[in-house]
């Protein structure tokens, strides 16, 4: 059985990043936009792990550890902001959240 090449991992990572980027640009729901941002972050971690594996070092894995730690904090803060906006405005649609007054 042939192991996957570096190009395969990078292609999957790029595809995931593009899907996340298009989702951020086209979606109107803040929760979906937030999930697309997380998808972009995970695509970059996949690329780091792939480079690390094929170079035979642990540098990429160390970076991934820090990225995932920051992502966990980001999830807590981001969801708290979305919940606070929903409680105040009773919607999570981006068009209706354009003004932050009131």
Order of alpha helices (4+ residues) and beta strands (2+ residues): alpha-alpha-alpha
